[in-house]
Amino acid sequence: MSDTWRTALTVLQEAKPEIPADAHVMTVVIEFPPGDAGTPPHRHAGPAFGYVIEGEMLFELEGQPPRVIKAGEAFWEPGGDVIHYSDGNNRTDIPSKFTVTMMCVPGRPMLELVDEGELEGRKDLRWRPPS
């Protein structure tokens, strides 16, 4: 019998999310062509955990500075009221591909777009570099 299983696991990230009551779990794969801006600003009702398989993602959550997540790196967002501003392909020369596992709230869509009025009303919550 092999003992490889004892060292085969690598923890990519840990979190203590609030999981909605009666949540159902969905795992999806998202692929964007080179330079694609990705999904418009949106939110998820529950937490979402992801892993970049190929390329790079420009990732920005409300209140946090934008950051680049590269292939082999993980990310998560708490869901709920937090706006997810960016998940676009950070590269113009290669596609990006990532997987996301979401804890979905029954009766609500897994992704809700945020309209311009709400973005304007919450602009003070978006991260800005120090002056």
C-alpha angles and dihedrals in degrees: 000000000000123000093200091108089070092068101023096092122087119183109225098181143342129209140166101221128177105245115207117243112263090010119171120212125232128183118197138175117224123196125188125185120236113300095005113154092219127212118354116247108302146148138224122223092225137024121295129203123196146180127200110230100179136010125352135300126209101221125191129169126184110277094015130093116252113263137185116241114198133202109290094030128109133218139182140188129201097229121208115090097349115115117227103210102180141022097148130138108274092200129071094196104052137033123252126224128183139164125225129192112200131192099219127203112232112251095019128094116255089237128031120191117225116227127227093254093058092045089053092047092051099039091115089063093058115098116258126186114254113266 
